[in-house]
Amino acid sequence: MKVTTIYRGGNSKARNPKIQNMLRMIGFGENVGSCFPKIIAAWKETNWGEPQLMNKLDVDEVELVLPVPSITGVSDGVSNRVPNGVSDSAKVIYAHIKDNPNISRNELANLTGISLKNIQKHINKLKELGLIRRVGSPRLGYWEIVE
């Protein structure tokens, strides 16, 4: 499949077309490549960099590269505030909370790629260390950075 065709979406050849067809018939699949425009649009919305497609003609496939921001790039501004021994993921969460006190756990999960369960673990650790606290209700409240 050509790179220009992929950007439009549509059909491509599955490695196992019988399994693809079976999954599509029971509602668990789509045509291969049909969601590609949605993926590109969602990635651009995050401002995480331009997705790159590399056409590998020798193996007749196209590779998609989705750039993700560096954890160290986000946490540089908070490394003095967050003690040693705190994970890079917790530092990233702290930085996002500092930038947007109204951020939700779901938004943190979407921004960082960390599961909701682990988001909660990191938030609990940051609270335990006295770095953040929740003011107000879980739904309508906001995060406060404890100085």
C-alpha positions as CSV (number, residue, x, y, z in Angstrom):
1,M,0.0,0.0,0.0
2,K,1.3,3.4,-0.9
3,V,1.8,6.1,1.8
4,T,-0.6,8.5,0.1
5,T,-3.3,5.9,0.1
6,I,-2.9,5.3,3.8
7,Y,-3.5,8.9,4.7
8,R,-6.9,8.7,3.0
9,G,-7.8,5.5,4.9
10,G,-9.4,2.6,3.2
11,N,-8.5,-1.1,2.8
12,S,-5.2,-2.8,2.9
13,K,-4.3,-6.4,2.8
14,A,-4.5,-8.3,6.2
15,R,-1.8,-10.9,6.9
16,N,-4.6,-13.3,7.7
17,P,-7.7,-12.2,5.7
18,K,-9.9,-15.1,7.0
19,I,-9.4,-14.1,10.7
20,Q,-9.9,-10.4,9.7
21,N,-13.1,-11.3,8.0
22,M,-14.3,-13.4,10.9
23,L,-13.6,-10.6,13.4
24,R,-15.3,-8.1,11.2
25,M,-18.4,-10.3,11.0
26,I,-18.8,-10.5,14.7
27,G,-18.2,-6.8,15.2
28,F,-14.7,-6.9,16.5
29,G,-12.8,-5.6,13.5
30,E,-12.8,-3.2,10.7
31,N,-11.1,-3.1,7.3
32,V,-7.4,-2.9,7.8
33,G,-6.3,0.8,7.4
34,S,-9.8,2.2,7.7
35,C,-9.1,4.0,11.0
36,F,-5.8,5.5,10.0
37,P,-7.1,9.1,9.4
38,K,-8.6,9.0,13.0
39,I,-5.2,7.9,14.4
40,I,-3.4,10.7,12.6
41,A,-6.0,13.3,13.6
42,A,-5.9,12.2,17.3
43,W,-2.1,12.3,17.3
44,K,-1.9,15.8,15.8
45,E,-4.4,16.9,18.5
46,T,-1.9,15.9,21.2
47,N,0.8,18.1,19.6
48,W,3.3,15.3,20.1
49,G,4.9,15.7,16.8
50,E,4.2,14.8,13.2
51,P,3.5,11.1,12.6
52,Q,5.9,9.6,10.1
53,L,5.2,6.9,7.6
54,M,8.1,5.0,6.1
55,N,7.4,3.0,3.0
56,K,9.4,-0.2,3.1
57,L,9.3,-1.4,-0.4
58,D,11.6,-4.4,0.1
59,V,9.0,-6.0,2.5
60,D,5.9,-4.4,1.0
61,E,4.8,-2.7,4.2
62,V,4.5,0.8,5.7
63,E,5.8,1.6,9.1
64,L,4.1,4.2,11.3
65,V,6.2,6.1,13.8
66,L,4.3,8.1,16.4
67,P,6.7,10.4,18.3
68,V,6.1,10.6,22.1
69,P,7.5,13.5,24.2
70,S,10.5,12.6,26.3
71,I,9.8,12.1,30.0
72,T,13.0,13.9,30.9
73,G,11.9,16.9,28.8
74,V,8.7,17.2,30.8
75,S,10.2,16.6,34.2
76,D,13.3,18.9,33.9
77,G,11.4,21.8,35.5
78,V,10.2,19.8,38.4
79,S,13.2,17.7,39.2
80,N,14.3,20.1,41.9
81,R,11.0,20.0,43.6
82,V,10.3,16.2,43.4
83,P,12.6,14.2,45.7
84,N,15.0,11.5,44.4
85,G,13.4,8.0,44.3
86,V,10.2,9.3,42.7
87,S,9.6,7.7,39.4
88,D,9.9,9.6,36.1
89,S,6.2,8.8,35.5
90,A,5.3,10.5,38.8
91,K,7.4,13.5,37.8
92,V,5.5,13.8,34.5
93,I,2.2,13.6,36.4
94,Y,3.4,16.3,38.8
95,A,4.4,18.5,35.9
96,H,1.0,18.1,34.2
97,I,-0.8,18.9,37.5
98,K,1.4,21.9,38.0
99,D,0.6,23.2,34.4
100,N,-3.1,22.4,34.8
101,P,-4.6,22.1,38.3
102,N,-8.0,21.2,36.8
103,I,-6.6,18.1,35.0
104,S,-8.5,14.9,35.5
105,R,-7.1,11.4,36.0
106,N,-8.5,10.4,32.6
107,E,-6.7,13.3,31.0
108,L,-3.5,12.4,32.7
109,A,-3.8,8.8,31.4
110,N,-4.5,10.1,27.9
111,L,-1.6,12.5,28.0
112,T,1.0,10.2,29.5
113,G,-0.1,6.7,28.2
114,I,-0.1,5.5,31.8
115,S,-3.0,3.3,32.9
116,L,-5.6,4.9,35.3
117,K,-4.6,2.4,38.0
118,N,-0.9,3.5,37.8
119,I,-2.0,7.2,37.6
120,Q,-3.7,6.7,40.9
121,K,-0.6,5.0,42.4
122,H,1.6,7.9,41.4
123,I,-0.9,10.5,42.6
124,N,-1.1,8.6,46.0
125,K,2.7,8.8,46.2
126,L,2.8,12.5,45.4
127,K,0.1,13.1,48.0
128,E,2.0,10.9,50.6
129,L,5.1,13.0,50.0
130,G,3.1,16.2,50.6
131,L,3.7,17.5,47.0
132,I,0.1,17.8,45.9
133,R,-3.4,17.7,47.5
134,R,-6.9,17.6,46.1
135,V,-9.1,20.6,47.0
136,G,-12.9,20.0,46.6
137,S,-14.7,17.0,45.3
138,P,-13.1,14.5,43.0
139,R,-15.3,15.6,40.1
140,L,-15.4,19.4,40.6
141,G,-12.2,20.0,42.6
142,Y,-8.7,20.9,41.5
143,W,-5.1,20.0,42.3
144,E,-3.0,22.2,44.5
145,I,0.8,22.1,44.5
146,V,2.0,22.2,48.1
147,E,5.0,24.6,48.3
